Amino acid sequence: MTLHIRTPLLHSLPMSARLGKTVWLKLEALQPSGSFKLRGVGHACLTHADRGARRFVSSSGGNAGVAVAYCGRMLRIPVTVVVPETTSARALELLRLEGAEVIVHGQSWAEANALAQSMLDEHTAFIHPFDDPLLWTGHASLVDEVAEAGVRPDAVVLSVGGGGLLSGVAEGMHRQGWDDVPIVAAETHGTASLARSLEAEAVVELPAVTGIATSLAAKRPATEAVAWSRRRPIASVEVSDREAVVAALQLLTDHRLLVEPACGAALAAVEKHPAALADAKEILIVVCGGVVATLAQLQEWEGTLT
Ligand SMILES: *Cc1c(COP(=O)(O)O)cnc(C)c1O
């Protein structure tokens, strides 16, 4: 049993024509919770449910929290999400629509997370947004689906926040014997904790994360994500917030699909960093999705960001 669905793999004619390459889009935006997070979170929730968990707790006001809430609803297991006061009304509404108990606490994520941690007991499972081997194993399933479709790309492009998606995709690619296929890891300038870590060849914590790509806003990447850079080729690229927004709007024009700037970062990387993909004829982009941004907000950002 899985809680995620098998997503379409789309040959993007508009992107292929612009880039002069074959571009494949893995449409994780179509997961029922709106992002790839459901793969890993679903696997983690099923595993904890098997071990007897009677409640799930999350401290994510973004796509991870929505995925945990979705899984709880499907498994009929209560979910509590603790989020800081800065969480948008839209995110609160999405969590409540999924039936989660939402507790708004503290000025920062750290305060909300501390309360969430204090709620744990032997029957309660905490679901981390990116740093857990159960998540990576769940995310890896997206690579299996691409391989089963008969596609073997020359490069895989994805967005990086805490590096859970990266770790899972690398795990899946390892299983498929794709360790020689480079991963292009996209971040925005204000969230480039993996870029700084790869430069330093060690996990680097940013003093602060900035910008609109809030789903990428981990101050430090998971150790596992940095460890993969010693086992396989990973190229790090950065884009601006504006480039991420424009790429998200371009996807809407090309394929009628709305995603967050966090996802736009991977799409922008392909258009703005051709050198990272010079050797690749076939490119796979993980269209990771995101439920928090709206069309009105993307258009407002496009008008105001420079
Ligand atoms: C969580 C998320 C990311 C980043 O994933 P990590 O596993 O934290 O690197 C990127 N895009 C979207 C839409 C997300 O929800």
The ligand as an SDF file (V2000), in Angstrom:
LIG
                    3D

 15 15  0  0  0  0  0  0  0  0999 V2000
    9.8410   20.4560    0.5420 C   0  0  0  0  0  0  0  0  0  0  0  0
    9.8540   21.0560   -0.8000 C   0  0  0  0  0  0  0  0  0  0  0  0
   11.0570   21.3120   -1.4840 C   0  0  0  0  0  0  0  0  0  0  0  0
   12.3990   21.0100   -0.8900 C   0  0  0  0  0  0  0  0  0  0  0  0
   12.5430   19.6730   -0.5120 O   0  0  0  0  0  0  0  0  0  0  0  0
   13.6540   19.2280    0.5300 P   0  0  0  0  0  0  0  0  0  0  0  0
   13.4350   17.7960    0.7100 O   0  0  0  0  0  0  0  0  0  0  0  0
   13.4450   20.0300    1.7830 O   0  0  0  0  0  0  0  0  0  0  0  0
   14.9770   19.5520   -0.0970 O   0  0  0  0  0  0  0  0  0  0  0  0
   10.9780   21.8470   -2.7520 C   0  0  0  0  0  0  0  0  0  0  0  0
    9.8030   22.1500   -3.3180 N   0  0  0  0  0  0  0  0  0  0  0  0
    8.6380   21.9260   -2.7150 C   0  0  0  0  0  0  0  0  0  0  0  0
    7.3790   22.2820   -3.4070 C   0  0  0  0  0  0  0  0  0  0  0  0
    8.6230   21.3680   -1.4260 C   0  0  0  0  0  0  0  0  0  0  0  0
    7.4580   21.1340   -0.8180 O   0  0  0  0  0  0  0  0  0  0  0  0
  1  2  1  0
  2  3  1  0
  2 14  2  0
  3  4  1  0
  3 10  2  0
  4  5  1  0
  5  6  1  0
  6  7  2  0
  6  8  1  0
  6  9  1  0
 10 11  1  0
 11 12  2  0
 12 13  1  0
 12 14  1  0
 14 15  1  0
M  END
$$$$
